[in-house]
Amino acid sequence: MDDTTGRAAIAYDIYQSSTSGAHDFGRPTYTAPAGATSFKTRPLPGDRKWYFVVRARDRAGNADANQAQREGENLCR
């Protein structure tokens, strides 16, 4: 990350997978706008688990290499 992008200008790339550890980091599933502190996906089928990895991206396009995965909770069930 650069040293000049303020916290409110950091965007977040969100990678979604229905298989644990099988994220395609070549293209994010979603991108939360700069400065977002939360994000909701579109409605997802409730018959499977969903896994997410979030990576921060600065104004210059530099992204972190985070691979920490979290299981999402389907609130629509």
C-alpha positions as CSV (number, residue, x, y, z in Angstrom):
1,M,0.0,0.0,0.0
2,D,1.1,3.5,-0.6
3,D,1.7,6.1,2.1
4,T,-0.6,8.7,0.8
5,T,-4.0,7.0,0.4
6,G,-6.2,7.9,3.4
7,R,-8.4,5.4,5.2
8,A,-11.6,6.9,3.6
9,A,-10.1,6.3,0.1
10,I,-9.3,2.6,0.5
11,A,-11.5,0.3,-1.5
12,Y,-12.1,-3.4,-0.7
13,D,-12.1,-6.3,-3.2
14,I,-14.3,-9.2,-2.0
15,Y,-13.7,-12.7,-3.3
16,Q,-16.5,-15.2,-2.8
17,S,-16.4,-19.0,-3.2
18,S,-18.8,-21.9,-2.4
19,T,-15.7,-24.0,-1.7
20,S,-13.3,-23.3,1.1
21,G,-9.9,-22.1,-0.1
22,A,-11.0,-22.0,-3.8
23,H,-11.1,-18.2,-4.4
24,D,-10.1,-16.8,-7.8
25,F,-7.9,-13.9,-6.9
26,G,-7.7,-12.9,-10.6
27,R,-11.0,-11.0,-10.4
28,P,-13.0,-9.9,-7.3
29,T,-16.7,-11.0,-7.0
30,Y,-17.6,-7.6,-5.6
31,T,-15.9,-4.3,-4.8
32,A,-17.0,-2.3,-1.9
33,P,-16.6,1.5,-2.4
34,A,-13.8,3.5,-0.9
35,G,-14.4,4.1,2.8
36,A,-17.0,1.3,3.2
37,T,-17.1,-0.3,6.6
38,S,-19.6,-3.0,5.7
39,F,-20.9,-4.8,2.7
40,K,-23.9,-7.0,1.8
41,T,-23.9,-9.5,-1.1
42,R,-26.8,-10.0,-3.4
43,P,-29.1,-12.8,-2.1
44,L,-27.3,-16.2,-2.2
45,P,-28.7,-19.7,-2.2
46,G,-29.1,-21.0,1.3
47,D,-28.3,-24.6,0.5
48,R,-24.5,-24.2,0.8
49,K,-21.8,-22.4,2.7
50,W,-20.1,-19.3,1.3
51,Y,-16.5,-18.3,1.9
52,F,-15.1,-14.8,1.6
53,V,-11.7,-13.1,1.4
54,V,-11.4,-9.3,1.5
55,R,-8.4,-7.4,0.2
56,A,-7.8,-3.7,0.6
57,R,-6.8,-1.7,-2.5
58,D,-5.3,1.9,-2.5
59,R,-5.8,4.6,-5.1
60,A,-2.7,3.6,-6.9
61,G,-4.2,0.1,-7.4
62,N,-1.9,-1.7,-5.0
63,A,-3.7,-4.5,-3.2
64,D,-2.7,-6.5,-0.2
65,A,-2.2,-10.2,-0.4
66,N,-4.6,-11.2,2.4
67,Q,-5.7,-14.8,2.3
68,A,-7.6,-15.0,5.6
69,Q,-10.9,-16.6,4.8
70,R,-14.2,-16.3,6.7
71,E,-17.4,-18.2,6.3
72,G,-20.3,-15.9,5.6
73,E,-23.7,-16.2,7.3
74,N,-26.8,-16.4,5.0
75,L,-29.3,-14.1,6.8
76,C,-32.0,-14.8,4.2
77,R,-32.7,-18.4,5.3
